[in-house]
């Protein structure tokens, strides 16, 4: 399954131009958190795949929606069936360009990424801040950003407004290895 997402990313993006400059995810972690008056909601996903070209700054990732894991199985069921419609929209994707990263620099670098985020079949241009830390032979990319549900046509019924927040905090933590 992971190979299939990498092939999809390869075909859909121009990220792969020079093999020594390309990195792929070794480990991925994406979570989202929403605070609401009645109940907080948190889910985690470790099945995302990503490609990053350090020479051009181009990055792409794909997140399988059904792979989000919740503390309560009923939350997971409602998330997939009622809100994300994961049969119809099986993945979220991002394609963009990172600025502020120097492949030769050591330590943590603060970066910005401008690109297109697709969730629930809706694509929006976003600017996301984050960090990249160059490790011995790997890169660790981290970011945290807000996603407003209405921006992606995710409808929360009026009856559940106290249960589900209008926005969620998304956190990513990817470890990349040379491809």
C-alpha positions in Angstrom: 0.0 0.0 0.0 2.8 2.4 0.9 4.5 1.7 -2.5 1.2 2.5 -4.3 1.1 6.0 -2.7 4.8 6.6 -3.6 4.1 5.6 -7.2 1.1 8.0 -7.2 3.2 10.8 -5.8 5.9 10.1 -8.4 3.4 10.3 -11.2 1.5 13.4 -10.0 4.5 15.6 -9.1 7.8 16.7 -10.5 9.5 16.1 -7.2 11.9 13.5 -8.5 14.6 15.2 -10.6 18.0 14.2 -9.1 18.2 10.9 -7.0 20.8 12.2 -4.5 18.6 15.1 -3.6 15.4 13.1 -3.0 14.1 12.0 0.3 11.2 9.7 1.2 9.4 9.2 4.5 10.9 6.5 6.7 8.4 7.3 9.5 5.4 9.5 9.4 3.1 10.8 12.1 0.1 13.0 11.6 -2.4 13.9 14.3 -5.3 16.2 14.6 -6.8 17.6 17.7 -10.0 19.5 18.2 -11.2 21.1 21.5 -14.9 21.4 22.0 -17.0 22.2 25.0 -18.3 18.7 25.5 -15.5 16.5 24.2 -12.0 16.8 22.8 -11.2 14.7 19.7 -7.8 13.4 18.8 -6.7 11.0 16.1 -3.3 9.8 14.8 -2.1 8.4 11.5 1.3 6.7 10.8 0.6 5.7 7.2 1.3 8.9 5.3 3.9 8.9 2.6 6.0 11.8 1.4 8.7 12.8 -1.1 10.9 15.8 -0.7 13.5 17.2 -3.1 16.1 19.2 -1.2 17.5 20.8 -4.3 14.2 22.3 -5.5 12.3 22.4 -2.2 9.4 20.6 -3.8 7.4 18.4 -1.4 4.3 16.2 -1.7 2.5 13.9 0.7 -0.5 11.7 0.7 -2.5 10.7 3.8 -4.9 7.8 3.8 -8.0 9.0 5.7 -9.1 5.6 6.9 -5.8 5.1 8.7 -6.6 7.7 11.4 -6.9 5.9 14.7 -9.2 7.3 17.4 -9.5 6.4 21.1 -13.2 5.5 20.5 -14.2 3.3 17.6 -17.5 5.1 17.2 -15.6 8.4 16.7 -13.6 6.7 14.0 -16.7 5.3 12.3 -18.5 8.7 12.3 -15.3 10.5 11.1 -15.0 8.2 8.1 -18.7 7.9 7.2 -20.3 11.2 8.2 -17.6 13.8 8.1 -14.7 12.8 5.8 -16.7 10.5 3.6 -13.5 8.4 3.2 -15.0 6.0 0.6 -15.5 9.0 -1.7 -12.4 10.9 -0.6 -9.9 8.3 0.5 -6.9 10.5 0.9 -5.7 14.0 1.7 -2.7 15.4 -0.2 -0.3 18.3 -0.2 1.9 19.5 -3.0 4.1 22.5 -2.6 7.5 24.1 -2.2 9.5 24.7 1.0 11.6 27.8 1.3 14.2 28.6 3.9 15.9 25.2 3.9 19.6 24.9 3.2 20.6 21.2 2.6 24.2 21.9 3.8 23.2 23.6 7.1 23.3 21.7 10.4 20.7 21.8 13.1 17.1 23.0 13.1 16.0 25.4 10.3 12.7 27.3 10.3 11.0 26.9 7.0 7.8 28.0 5.2 5.8 25.9 2.7 3.5 27.3 0.1 1.3 24.8 -1.7 -2.0 23.2 -2.3 -3.7 21.1 0.5 -6.6 18.9 -0.6 -9.0 17.6 2.0 -12.4 16.1 1.4 -12.1 16.8 -2.3 -11.4 20.5 -1.8 -8.1 22.1 -2.7 -6.9 25.3 -1.0 -3.6 27.2 -1.2 -2.0 27.2 2.2 1.2 28.7 3.7 2.5 26.4 6.5 5.4 27.2 8.9 7.6 24.4 10.3 11.1 23.2 11.0 13.5 20.8 9.4 16.3 19.3 11.3 19.2 17.7 9.5 20.3 14.6 11.3 23.3 12.5 10.2 21.7 11.0 7.1 18.1 11.9 7.7 15.8 14.9 7.9 13.1 15.5 10.5 10.3 17.7 9.4 7.8 19.1 11.9 4.8 21.4 11.7 1.6 22.4 13.4 -1.2 24.3 11.7 -4.9 25.0 11.9 -7.5 23.6 9.4 -11.0 25.1 9.4 -13.6 22.5 8.6 -15.8 24.8 6.6 -12.9 25.6 4.2 -13.0 22.0 3.1 -16.8 21.5 3.0 -16.8 19.4 6.1 -20.2 20.0 7.7 -20.9 19.6 11.4 -24.6 19.4 12.1 -25.9 22.2 14.3 -26.9 19.6 17.0 -23.2 18.5 17.3 -21.6 22.0 17.4 -20.7 21.5 21.1 -19.1 18.2 20.4 -17.0 19.1 17.4 -14.9 22.2 17.0 -15.0 24.3 13.8 -11.3 23.9 13.4 -8.6 21.3 14.2 -5.0 21.6 14.9 -2.9 19.3 12.6 0.6 18.2 13.7 3.0 16.5 11.4 6.3 14.8 12.2 8.1 13.1 9.3 11.5 11.5 9.3 12.9 11.4 5.8 15.7 9.1 4.5 17.6 9.5 1.2 15.9 7.8 -1.7 
